[in-house]
Amino acid sequence: MKGFRFGDRPDHHRNSLTPSVDVIRRKQSAFWNSTGSACLPTGDRMSKMLAHFSTIVLTVACAAGLFLTPQRARGATVTKFEVSFPAAVHGRAITGRVFVVIGTTSNPEPRLVAGSLGDSGPLFGVDVIELRPQQAAVIDESTLGAPVRGLREIPPSDYYVQAIMNIYTDFHRADGHTLWLHMDQWEGQHFNVSPGNLYSEVQKVHLDPGAGYRVKLRLTRVIPPVELPTDTPWVKHVKIQSEMLTKFWGHPIYIGAIVLLPKGYDEHPDARYPVIYEQNHFNLRPPFGFSTENQEIPAETRTMMASLNLASGYEFYQAWSGENFPRMIAVTLQHPTPYYDDSYAVNSVNNGPYGDALVKEMIPYLEAHFRMIAKPYARVLTGGSTGGWESLAAQVFYPDFFGGTWTLYPDSIDFRRYGTVNAYEDSNAFWEPGHTWVHVPRYGARTSEGQDEFSVEQFSQMEAVLGSHGRSGEQIEIWDATYGPIGEDGYPKPLWDKRTGAIDHSVALYMRDHGYDLSYNIRTNWATLGPKLRGKVHVYVGDMDDFYLNLAVYKLEEEMKKLTNPPCGCDFQYGRPMKGHGWQPTTTANLVKWMAEHVERNAAEEDVRPWHY
C-alpha cells in the first residue's frame, strides 16, 4: 500500500523486507522511509524533500504582490479560491488537476503533506482542461474536499494556504484509448513533489465562510528534477526504456533496478550469484535499506523495531559484508506507472504488460550486465505490503521463472477479505452488512492495539479529491487499475463508487477470473500450479496488521491446507500478540540466510555452491 497506500501505517512508508510506512502520504502510504536504515520509520517521506524547498516568508510574498488578501464579495456571499499561473512559469495551456491545501502551519509547507489521511489539513481539487496562462481555476463551495467535504465546513480562523498544479500528459495507447494522466518523473507518483509540477507561495489568510472570501493564488514555482543517487562500490542503479510498455502507452516508459552487490564481487570475477528480487513501492534506497552510515536511533524507535524484528540499515550492512554471510545479489525493482508509484508487477489491461516487461526485459538485462545465475532456482522473491502481494503474484504468474517467495504482510491476497470488505458478497464497501437500525463503518486502518484510525469511506473520499477517473495515484485506485477492467471512458472501472461505496460485483468477478485474487487463482489452478509451487511459498504477517492484511492471509492458509495433490508445503507464520504492519519473523539478515539455504537445496548439481569463496 502507498500514500497511506493501504498496507502502510501512519508515520511510515514503504520498503520490502522493511516497512517504510508514510502515514502522511501513501499506504499514506505502506512503508517506513528510512534515512539509511533498513526498517527504520522516520515519518513522512515527503520530509526528505524539505532540504530542497524553503518556506517563503509571508511579508516577502506580499511585497512581491503574489496574492490578494481575502475579501468579502459584494452582494451575495462568495467563498472561493482562484488559482492561476503566469506565462513566464509555463507558457502553454495545461490539462491536469489543481489543488488547494489548507494548513495550520507553514512548516512544513502545506503542499508537502497534501493528500495525507492524518490531520494534515483540508485538500480540495478540480480538473482543468487546456487552462491557459493567467486564466483562473476556481475552487468553491461546490468543490469536494477531504477530510472536510466543502469549504463551508472550515471553521473561521487564520490558515496557511497553498496551491499545486498536477500536470497531465496525453497518452495515445495501443488499445485505441487516449488518456490524460500524470507521467511519473522518477519521484514515485507524488504529485506534490513531482518535477515540473507548479506550486504557489505559502499565504497566510483568514478564512470565514460566514463572511465569505475570495483568495487568489499564483503558481509561480516549478518543482525541480529529482536528485538521483550515485553509484557506489556496493550499489548500482539501472534505468531502461521498456519496449513493451512504450508500445502499449504510446509514450516512453521506463523501468529500473537498484542492485546491491555481495562482498568480494569485484575480487572474484569468475563467481556467479543467485539473486533476491525485492518488490517495494517506488523508492531510491538500496535493497533492504542497506547503509554504510551508522546513524543514531532513538530508544523508543529501537523498542518498536525490536518488536517487529527489524534492524537498522547499518546493522544489515554489517551482516551483508560479514565473512560468513551468504554471497548473493539483491535487486529492488522499480516500475512506476501513470496510475501509481508501482505497477504491482503483473500484466493489466489498464496498466499494460508490466509483469512481462520485468520478467522478459528488466531481469534479462540485469543478468546480461551482472554475474547472475540465470536459472529459476537462483531467482527468489521477497517484499512487504504492496511488495508482498507482488512477490507472491510473481511466483504464481511466473511459476517456472522464480524459485520461491518470502512474502511479508501482503496486500489482500484473497478478495473475500479485501481489507475488511468482502468484494464478492458485500453490497457496499463503507458499511458492514446485516444491520437494520445502525450503520457500522468499515475501517481501512487501525493501530496494533485495535484503535480504528480511518474508515474506508474517508480513504475513498480522499482519493476522489486527489483525482477523477481513477487518477488519484493512490491505493484503492491502483487496485482498480491493476485488477479491474477498462471502463467506458477508457479509465479503470472502479470496484466501488468512491462517493457512495456501492460495489460493482461485475468488477469483482473480473478481478477474480483474471487471476488477481491470488488465493482463488492458486486453488482453482492447483493441478498445474501445485507441482511448481510446492515448498516455495512462505507468507508472514502480524496478527494485528494495521491494514487488516492478516485477514486475507488466514483465508489463503485455510485453502492451502486443503490441497493434497500435491500438498503445498507452505510456510505461514503470524506475529503475536499485537504485531502490526511491518512484522517479520526474524531479522532481514536472517531472512536472507533462509533464502540462501533454500537456493542451495534446490540448486542443480553442476551449480551447487558457485557463489561461495
C-alpha positions in Angstrom: 0.0 0.0 0.0 1.3 3.7 -0.5 0.5 7.4 0.4 -1.3 5.9 3.1 -1.1 3.4 0.5 -3.1 0.6 2.2 -0.6 -1.6 3.8 1.4 1.1 5.4 0.6 2.7 8.6 0.6 6.3 9.9 4.1 7.6 10.4 5.9 5.3 8.0 6.0 4.5 4.2 7.4 1.5 2.1 10.1 -0.9 1.9 10.1 -4.6 1.1 11.6 -6.5 3.9 11.3 -3.3 5.9 8.2 -1.2 6.1 8.5 2.4 5.1 5.1 3.5 6.0 4.3 7.1 5.5 1.1 7.9 7.3 1.3 11.3 5.9 1.1 10.3 2.3 0.7 6.9 0.7 -0.1 3.5 2.4 -0.1 7.4 3.0 1.5 5.2 2.2 2.6 1.1 3.4 6.2 1.6 4.3 8.5 3.5 6.6 11.0 5.8 5.0 14.5 5.1 6.2 17.2 7.6 6.3 19.8 5.0 5.8 18.3 2.3 8.0 16.7 -0.9 6.7 13.5 -0.7 8.5 13.5 2.5 10.5 10.3 4.5 10.3 11.2 8.2 10.0 7.8 9.9 9.4 6.5 11.4 6.2 8.7 10.5 3.3 8.0 14.0 1.9 10.0 15.5 4.7 13.1 14.3 2.7 12.2 17.0 0.2 12.3 19.8 2.7 16.0 20.3 2.1 15.2 21.3 -1.4 12.4 23.8 -0.7 12.4 26.7 1.7 9.3 28.4 3.0 8.8 31.9 1.7 8.1 34.4 4.5 4.6 35.9 4.2 5.8 39.5 4.1 8.1 38.9 1.2 5.3 37.3 -0.8 3.1 40.3 0.0 5.8 42.7 -1.2 6.1 40.7 -4.4 2.4 41.1 -5.0 1.9 37.4 -5.5 -1.6 37.2 -4.0 -4.6 39.2 -2.9 -6.0 39.3 0.6 -9.3 37.5 1.2 -12.1 39.9 0.7 -15.9 39.8 1.1 -17.7 39.8 -2.1 -20.3 42.5 -2.8 -23.9 41.3 -2.7 -24.1 37.5 -2.3 -21.5 35.9 -0.1 -18.7 34.3 -2.2 -16.4 31.6 -0.8 -13.7 30.5 -3.3 -10.1 30.3 -4.3 -8.9 31.3 -7.7 -5.6 29.7 -8.9 -3.6 30.8 -12.0 -0.1 30.7 -13.4 1.9 33.3 -15.4 3.3 32.6 -18.9 6.8 33.1 -17.5 6.4 29.9 -15.5 4.6 27.8 -18.0 4.0 29.2 -21.5 1.4 26.6 -22.7 -2.1 25.6 -21.7 -2.2 22.9 -19.1 -4.5 19.9 -18.7 -4.3 18.5 -15.2 -5.6 18.9 -11.7 -5.4 22.0 -9.4 -5.3 21.6 -5.7 -5.6 24.0 -2.7 -4.4 22.7 0.6 -5.2 24.5 3.9 -3.0 24.1 6.9 -2.5 25.5 10.4 1.3 25.8 10.0 3.7 26.9 7.3 6.5 24.5 8.2 6.4 22.1 6.6 4.7 23.7 3.6 1.1 22.6 3.4 1.7 21.0 -0.1 4.3 18.6 1.4 1.7 16.9 3.5 -1.1 17.3 1.0 -3.2 14.1 0.5 -2.4 12.6 3.9 -5.1 10.8 5.9 -4.0 12.3 9.2 -4.5 15.9 10.4 -2.5 17.3 7.5 -5.2 19.8 6.6 -8.1 20.0 4.2 -7.4 19.4 0.5 -9.6 20.4 -2.5 -9.1 19.5 -6.1 -10.6 20.3 -9.5 -9.7 19.1 -13.1 -8.6 21.7 -15.6 -8.6 21.2 -19.4 -6.3 23.4 -21.5 -6.1 26.0 -18.7 -4.2 29.0 -20.2 -1.7 31.3 -18.5 -3.4 34.0 -16.4 -6.7 32.0 -16.6 -8.1 31.1 -13.2 -9.1 27.7 -12.0 -11.8 28.0 -9.4 -12.3 26.0 -6.2 -15.5 27.0 -4.5 -18.4 25.7 -2.3 -19.3 23.1 -4.9 -15.8 21.5 -4.9 -15.4 18.2 -3.0 -12.7 18.2 -0.3 -11.2 15.9 2.2 -11.4 15.3 5.1 -14.0 18.1 5.2 -16.4 17.8 2.3 -16.6 21.5 1.4 -15.2 25.0 2.1 -18.0 25.9 4.4 -17.0 23.2 6.9 -13.8 25.0 7.6 -14.1 26.9 10.9 -13.3 30.6 10.9 -9.6 31.1 11.7 -6.2 32.1 10.3 -4.7 29.5 8.0 -1.8 28.9 5.7 -2.9 28.0 2.2 -1.0 26.8 -0.9 -1.9 25.7 -4.4 -0.5 22.9 -6.5 -0.9 22.0 -10.2 -0.5 18.4 -11.1 0.2 18.4 -14.9 -1.1 15.6 -17.0 0.3 14.0 -20.2 -1.8 12.7 -23.0 -1.2 9.0 -23.7 -2.3 7.5 -27.1 -2.5 3.9 -26.1 -2.1 0.9 -28.4 -5.7 -0.2 -27.4 -7.1 2.9 -29.0 -7.8 4.9 -25.8 -6.4 8.4 -25.4 -6.0 9.2 -21.7 -4.7 12.1 -19.7 -2.6 11.0 -16.7 0.4 12.2 -14.7 3.7 11.0 -16.1 5.9 9.9 -13.3 9.3 11.8 -13.1 11.0 9.1 -11.1 9.6 10.5 -7.9 7.0 7.8 -7.4 3.7 9.5 -8.4 3.9 12.0 -5.6 2.1 15.0 -7.2 3.2 17.4 -4.5 6.9 16.9 -5.3 6.8 15.7 -8.9 9.3 17.6 -11.1 7.7 20.0 -13.5 4.5 20.5 -11.4 3.7 24.0 -10.3 3.0 25.4 -6.8 2.4 28.7 -5.1 4.0 30.5 -2.2 2.5 29.8 1.2 0.0 32.5 2.0 -1.4 33.3 5.5 -5.1 34.2 5.3 -8.2 34.5 7.5 -11.0 32.2 6.3 -14.5 32.8 7.5 -17.2 31.0 5.4 -19.9 33.1 7.1 -18.4 36.4 5.9 -17.2 34.9 2.6 -13.8 35.3 0.9 -12.0 35.3 -2.4 -8.4 34.2 -2.3 -6.2 34.4 -5.3 -3.1 32.1 -5.5 -0.4 32.3 -8.2 1.5 29.2 -9.3 4.9 30.9 -9.5 7.2 28.0 -8.6 8.3 24.9 -10.5 9.3 21.7 -8.7 12.9 20.8 -9.7 14.2 17.5 -11.0 14.8 14.6 -8.6 18.4 14.3 -7.4 19.4 10.8 -8.2 21.8 8.9 -6.0 25.2 8.0 -7.5 26.6 4.5 -7.8 29.0 3.1 -5.1 31.1 0.0 -5.0 28.2 -1.7 -3.3 25.1 -0.2 -5.0 24.4 0.2 -8.7 21.5 2.0 -10.4 19.9 0.8 -13.7 17.1 2.5 -15.7 16.0 1.3 -19.2 13.2 2.1 -21.6 10.8 -0.7 -21.9 9.8 -1.5 -25.5 6.7 -3.4 -24.4 5.4 -0.6 -22.1 6.3 2.1 -24.6 4.4 0.4 -27.3 1.4 0.0 -25.0 1.3 3.5 -23.7 2.4 5.3 -26.9 4.9 7.2 -24.8 8.4 6.4 -23.4 8.0 4.3 -20.3 11.0 3.4 -18.1 11.6 0.7 -15.6 14.6 0.3 -13.3 16.5 -1.5 -10.6 18.8 -0.8 -7.7 21.4 -3.6 -7.4 23.2 -4.5 -4.2 26.4 -6.5 -4.8 27.9 -9.0 -2.4 31.2 -8.7 -0.7 34.0 -9.8 -3.0 32.1 -9.3 -6.2 35.0 -7.4 -7.9 37.7 -9.6 -6.4 36.1 -12.9 -7.8 35.3 -12.2 -11.5 34.5 -15.9 -12.2 31.9 -16.2 -9.5 28.2 -16.1 -10.4 25.4 -15.4 -7.8 21.8 -16.2 -7.1 19.5 -13.1 -6.9 16.9 -11.9 -4.4 14.3 -9.7 -6.2 12.8 -7.3 -3.7 9.5 -5.7 -4.6 8.5 -2.5 -3.0 6.9 0.9 -3.5 9.0 3.1 -5.7 12.0 4.5 -3.8 15.6 5.3 -4.4 17.0 3.4 -1.5 19.2 0.3 -1.8 17.7 -3.1 -1.2 16.8 -3.8 2.4 17.7 -0.3 3.5 21.4 -1.1 3.2 23.5 1.7 4.5 27.2 2.1 5.3 26.4 5.0 7.7 25.8 4.3 11.3 23.1 6.7 12.4 21.8 7.1 15.9 18.4 5.6 16.6 16.2 6.9 19.4 15.5 4.4 22.2 11.7 4.5 21.6 12.3 3.7 17.9 14.6 0.9 18.8 12.0 -0.7 21.0 9.4 -0.5 18.2 11.9 -2.0 15.8 12.7 -4.9 18.1 9.0 -5.7 18.5 8.8 -6.2 14.7 12.2 -7.9 14.4 13.7 -5.0 12.4 17.3 -3.9 12.3 18.9 -0.7 11.1 20.4 -0.4 7.6 23.8 -0.2 9.1 23.3 -3.4 11.0 22.2 -5.1 7.8 25.3 -3.7 6.1 27.5 -5.3 8.8 25.8 -8.7 8.3 25.9 -8.4 4.4 29.6 -7.6 4.5 30.4 -10.3 7.1 32.9 -13.1 6.3 30.4 -15.9 6.6 27.3 -14.3 5.2 25.8 -15.8 2.0 27.0 -14.3 -1.2 24.0 -13.2 -3.2 22.9 -10.2 -5.3 19.9 -8.3 -4.1 17.8 -6.2 -6.5 15.0 -3.7 -5.8 12.8 -3.4 -9.0 11.4 0.0 -9.9 8.3 0.2 -12.1 6.1 3.3 -11.5 3.1 3.7 -13.8 0.9 6.6 -14.9 -1.5 5.4 -12.3 0.7 4.8 -9.3 4.2 4.6 -7.9 4.2 0.9 -8.6 2.6 -1.4 -11.2 2.0 -4.4 -8.9 4.4 -6.3 -11.3 1.7 -8.1 -13.3 0.1 -7.6 -16.7 -3.0 -5.5 -16.7 -5.4 -4.1 -19.3 -5.2 -0.7 -17.7 -1.5 -0.6 -16.7 -0.1 -2.6 -19.5 2.3 -5.6 -19.6 4.4 -4.7 -16.6 4.8 -8.3 -15.5 6.3 -9.3 -18.9 8.4 -6.2 -19.0 10.1 -7.1 -15.7 10.5 -10.8 -16.5 11.3 -10.5 -20.2 13.1 -7.2 -20.4 14.4 -6.0 -17.0 15.7 -9.2 -15.5 17.4 -10.4 -18.7 19.1 -7.0 -18.9 20.4 -7.4 -15.4 21.5 -11.0 -16.0 23.4 -9.7 -19.0 25.2 -6.9 -17.1 25.8 -8.6 -13.7 27.1 -12.0 -12.9 23.8 -13.6 -12.0 22.8 -17.2 -12.2 20.1 -17.1 -14.9 18.2 -20.1 -13.7 14.8 -20.4 -11.8 16.2 -21.9 -8.6 18.6 -18.9 -8.3 15.8 -16.3 -8.6 13.9 -15.8 -5.3 11.4 -13.1 -4.3 10.5 -11.1 -1.3 8.6 -7.9 -0.4 6.3 -6.3 2.1 2.8 -4.9 1.8 2.4 -3.9 -1.9 5.7 -5.7 -2.5 4.3 -8.7 -0.5 1.4 -9.0 -2.9 3.8 -8.6 -5.8 6.3 -11.2 -4.6 3.5 -13.9 -4.3 1.9 -12.8 -7.6 5.2 -13.1 -9.5 5.7 -16.6 -8.1 2.1 -17.5 -9.1 2.0 -15.9 -12.6 5.6 -16.9 -13.5 6.0 -20.2 -11.6 8.6 -21.6 -13.9 10.8 -18.4 -13.7 11.2 -17.9 -10.0 12.3 -20.4 -7.3 10.4 -19.2 -4.2 8.9 -16.3 -2.4 9.2 -14.9 1.2 6.1 -12.8 1.3 5.7 -10.2 4.1 2.3 -8.6 5.2 0.9 -8.6 1.6 -1.9 -6.5 0.3 -5.1 -8.6 0.1 -4.4 -11.9 -1.5 -7.9 -13.2 -1.0 -10.7 -10.8 -2.1 -13.1 -12.2 0.4 -11.0 -10.1 2.7 -10.3 -7.0 0.5 -9.1 -5.2 3.6 -12.2 -5.6 5.7 -14.6 -5.8 2.7 -15.9 -9.0 1.0 -15.7 -7.9 -2.6 -18.0 -10.7 -3.7 -20.8 -10.6 -1.2 -20.9 -7.1 0.4 -23.1 -4.6 -1.5 -21.3 -1.5 0.0 -17.6 -1.0 0.9 -18.4 1.7 3.5 -20.8 -0.1 5.8 -20.9 -3.5 7.4 -23.9 -5.6 6.2 -26.5 -7.2 8.3 -27.7 -4.2 10.4 -31.1 -2.7 10.4 -31.0 0.2 12.8 -27.4 1.2 13.0 -24.7 2.0 10.5 -21.4 0.3 11.3 -18.5 1.6 9.2 -15.8 -0.5 7.6 -12.4 0.7 8.6 -9.2 0.8 6.5 -6.6 1.1 9.2 -6.1 0.6 12.9 -3.3 0.5 15.5 -1.8 -2.7 16.7 -3.9 -2.2 19.9 -7.1 -2.2 17.8 -7.8 1.5 17.7 -9.5 2.4 14.4 -7.7 5.1 12.5 -9.7 5.9 9.4 -12.6 4.4 7.5 -12.9 3.0 4.0 -15.2 5.9 3.3 -12.7 8.5 4.4 -10.0 6.8 2.4 -12.2 6.8 -0.7 -13.2 10.4 -0.3 -9.5 11.4 -0.2 -8.9 9.5 -3.4 -11.9 11.2 -5.1 -10.4 14.5 -4.2 -6.9 13.5 -5.4 -8.2 12.6 -8.9 -11.1 11.9 -11.1 -11.4 8.8 -13.4 -9.1 6.7 -11.2 -6.3 9.2 -11.3 -5.7 9.7 -7.5 -2.3 8.0 -7.7 -3.3 6.2 -4.5 -4.0 2.7 -3.1 -7.6 1.9 -3.8 -7.5 3.1 -7.4 -4.2 1.3 -8.3 -6.1 -1.9 -7.3 -8.8 -0.9 -9.7 -6.2 -0.2 -12.4 -4.3 -3.4 -11.8 -7.0 -5.9 -11.2 -10.0 -4.4 -12.9 -11.4 -3.9 -16.4 -11.4 -0.8 -18.6 -14.4 1.4 -18.1 -16.4 3.0 -21.0 -14.4 6.2 -20.6 -11.1 4.3 -21.1 -10.0 4.7 -17.5 -10.2 1.9 -14.9 -13.7 0.7 -13.9 -13.8 1.0 -10.1 -14.7 -1.8 -7.8 -16.8 0.6 -5.7 -18.1 4.2 -6.1 -15.7 6.5 -4.2 -18.6 8.7 -3.2 -21.2 6.1 -2.2 -19.3 2.9 -1.6 -21.6 0.8 -3.8 -19.8 -2.3 -5.0 -19.9 -3.4 -8.7 -19.8 -7.2 -8.5 -19.1 -7.5 -12.2 -15.7 -5.8 -11.5 -15.1 -8.2 -8.5 -15.7 -11.2 -10.7 -13.4 -9.8 -13.4 -10.7 -9.4 -10.9 -11.2 -13.0 -9.6 -11.5 -14.6 -13.0 -8.3 -12.9 -14.3 -6.2 -14.3 -11.5 -5.7 -11.3 -9.3 -7.4 -12.9 -6.3 -4.3 -15.0 -5.7 -6.0 -17.4 -3.3 -8.7 -18.2 -5.8 -6.1 -18.4 -8.6 -3.9 -20.9 -6.7 -6.7 -23.2 -5.5 -8.5 -23.3 -8.9 -5.3 -23.9 -10.8 -3.6 -26.2 -8.4 -3.4 -29.2 -10.8 -0.9 -27.2 -12.8 0.5 -24.8 -10.2 0.9 -27.4 -7.4 4.0 -29.2 -8.7 5.6 -25.8 -9.4 4.8 -24.0 -6.2 5.3 -26.9 -3.7 7.6 -25.8 -0.9 8.2 -22.3 -2.5 5.5 -20.2 -0.7 6.3 -18.5 2.6 3.9 -15.9 4.0 4.4 -13.9 7.2 2.2 -11.2 8.8 1.4 -9.7 12.2 -1.9 -10.7 13.9 -2.9 -7.0 14.2 -1.7 -5.7 10.8 -2.6 -2.0 10.6 -4.5 -2.5 7.4 -6.2 -5.8 8.3 -4.0 -7.7 5.8 -3.7 -10.7 8.1 -7.4 -11.5 7.4 -6.7 -12.5 3.8 -3.6 -14.4 4.8 -5.7 -16.5 7.1 -8.1 -17.3 4.2 -5.2 -18.3 2.0 -3.7 -20.6 4.6 -7.2 -22.3 5.1 -7.3 -23.0 1.4 -3.7 -24.2 1.1 -4.3 -26.7 3.9 -7.0 -28.4 1.8 -4.6 -29.0 -1.1 -3.2 -32.5 -1.1 -2.2 -33.5 -4.7 0.5 -32.4 -4.1 0.5 -30.9 -0.6 1.5 -27.3 -0.6 4.4 -27.5 1.8 3.8 -23.8 2.5 5.1 -21.8 5.4 2.7 -19.4 7.2 3.8 -17.5 10.3 1.9 -14.9 12.4 3.3 -12.3 14.8 1.6 -12.4 18.1 0.4 -10.6 20.2 -0.3 -7.1 18.8 2.1 -7.2 15.9 1.3 -4.6 13.4 2.2 -3.8 9.8 5.9 -4.5 9.2 6.3 -7.5 11.4 8.6 -10.3 10.2 9.5 -13.5 11.9 13.2 -12.7 12.1 15.7 -10.0 11.1 16.2 -9.2 7.4 19.7 -10.7 7.6 18.3 -14.0 8.8 15.6 -13.9 6.1 18.4 -13.7 3.5 20.0 -16.7 5.1 16.8 -18.6 4.9 16.6 -17.8 1.2 20.2 -18.8 0.6 19.6 -22.2 2.3 16.5 -22.7 0.0 18.5 -21.9 -3.1 21.2 -24.4 -2.1 18.7 -27.1 -1.5 17.3 -26.6 -5.0 20.4 -26.0 -7.0 21.3 -28.3 -9.8 24.4 -30.4 -9.1 26.6 -28.6 -11.5 25.8 -25.3 -9.9 26.0 -26.2 -6.3 27.8 -23.6 -4.2 29.1 -21.5 -7.2 28.7 -18.3 -5.2 30.9 -19.4 -2.3 34.5 -18.5 -2.0 
